Amino acid sequence: MTNEITFPLISGNISMDLVNTEVVRHGTRHDLLTNADHVRAWFDTLIMEKIIFKEQFSADIEHWGNDSLSILRELRQVLREGFEMLADGKELSSDWIKHLELLIENAPFTYQLKNDQLIPTPMGKPENALISLIALDALTLISSGQLNNIHRCANPDCVLLFIDTHGRRKWCSMKICGNRSKVTRHQRQKAQNK
């Protein structure tokens, strides 16, 4: 079943990619993280895409994937609330930021050099390490100002969020919603011309 799961990694940022593990398909909202197998598949996808690295974790996910499901889903909800506030032009509360800072305290960082890239390596239980990396990513997006460019997809049925630094993008992804819009518009025009 995990082979069928496709995660929309449209940002390259682990915090945004976690939020985007909820999708809408055929008008129904789907949670892509409903069991430990899904967590492992998401984790493996992040490693394959080089968003995270195995060296950042003290144990193989087979040993801690079950323990991370509930805390990942809780963090996803917190992040979604904050990111959607920003997408709607509202300000984040200091409590939201403090919450992320506290998550990092559960697995503070050391650093290692991998392929000429300095990568943060959380110290602590692997599930806390994953949460710490996600919280660090969200705080980095805030401090860099990138979240000033966060948007909701123009498709009103889509729940995916994205960062647009060019100011022209309106779809979460051309593959996901952009093409659907083009197909729908084409079908309408075709029907009108009959």
N, C-alpha and C positions, 0 to 999 in steps of 0.2 A: 504493500500500500504506500509506503514512503516513497517509492520510485515515482508515483503519480503526482506527488506534491511539487508544485512549482512556486517558488517564492519570488515576488516582484521586487528584485533588488534594483530599484531605480535611482538610488541616491549614492550608494557607496559609503554611507554613514550607518553604522550599526544601530544607532538610536532610531533613525528614521526607518531603517529596514525592519526593526522590531515593530514599530507602529504599523507598518505596512504589511504585517502578517495577518491583518484582517482585510478581507476583500469582499467586493460584491460581484456575484456571478448570477446572471439570469434573474436579477432583481432581488436576490437573497444574500444577506450578509453571511460570510463564512469566516470562521476562525481557523487559521492554518496551524495553530499550536494547541491541539486538544489532547495530546497524549505525549508520552516520553519519546515515542518513535518520531513524532513530528519535530520535537526539540532537537533530537539527534540529526534529523535530516536538515533542519535549518542551520545547525552548527556546522555540519559538513559542507553545506552550500557556502557559508561564510568563509570557511577555510579554503575551499576550492577557488573562490573569488578573491582570495587574499585580503579580505576585510579584517579577519583575525588570523592568528597563527597558533598551531598546536603548542608551541613552546611557551605560550602565555598561560598555560594551564598545568597544574601539578598532577593531574590524573586524567585518564582517558574518559571521555564522556559516557561510555557504557556504565561507569561506576557512579556517576552523579547526575545523569540526565533526568532521572525521575524526580530528584530533589529540586530541580530548577524550574519545573513547569509552572507551579503556582506563583513563584516570585517573578518569573518572566511576565506572566499575564498581568500581575499587579503593576509591575513597572510599565508595561505597555499602556495600561489605562492612564497612569499618571502622566506619561509622556504625551499620549494622545490629547489629553485635556490641555496641557500646556502648549503643545504645538498648534492645536486648533485655535486656541486663544490668540496666538501670534498671527496665524493665518487670517483671523478675523479682525486684525488691527488692534487687539487689546494687549495690555502689558501683563507680564508674568508676575506672580506674587513672590515675595522673598521666601515664603514658606516652600514653594515649589523648588526653588533653587537650593534651599537648605536641605530639603529631602534628598536631592541628588548628591549633595556633598556628604551627607551622612552615609549614603550607600557606598561611597568610595572609602570611607573610614573602615568599613568591614573588610576591605581587601585593598590596602594602600599599595602603591607601586614601587617597583624597582624598574630598571631599564636595561635592555640588552640590544646589541647591534646585530641585525639580521639583514643580509644582502645590502649593506651600506645604509640601512634604515634603522633609526632608533625606535624600538617598539616598547611600549609600556607593558610590564609584566606584573599583574596583581599578585600580592602575597595573601594567601588565605585559602579557604575552601574553594574548589573550582566553581561552584554555583555562585558564590559571592564574587569570584574573579570575573565571571561573565557579566554580572550585574554592574560591577565596578567599571568595566570597560565601556558598557553602554552609558552609564551615568557620565563618565569622563567625556565620551563623544558628545553627548547632549550639551554639557557645559562648555566644551570647546566650540560647538556651533554657536552658542550664545556669545561667548567672549570674542569670537572672530567676526561677529555681525552677520554671519551667514543666515541665521534664522530671521533676519529682517526681510529675507527674500523667500520665505516659506509660503506656499500656496496650496489651496485645495484644487483638485482637478475640476475642470470646467464641466465635466459630466456630473450632473446633480445626483446621479445614482452611485457615483464612485466615492469611496472613503479614503483613497490614497492621497498622501501628501507628498510634495516635492519642493525642492529648492530651485529657483530660477534666478540666476545671476544676470541674465541678459534682458529680462523684462518682456520677452515675446512669447514665452511658452505658456500654454493654457491647459494642456493635457498632462496627466501623470506620465504618460508614455504614448508615443505614436502607435506602438504595437498593441497597447491595451485599449485605450479609449479614443485616441486620435483616429485610428483606422475605422473604428466602429462608427464614429461620427461621420466620416467621409462616406462609408457604405450606406448609412441611413439617409444622408442627404442625396446621394446618387439615386437610391431607390425611390425617394419622394419625387425627385425631378422626373424620373422615368415614368412613374405613375401619373404625374400631372400631364405629361406629354402624350399619353394614350388617348 
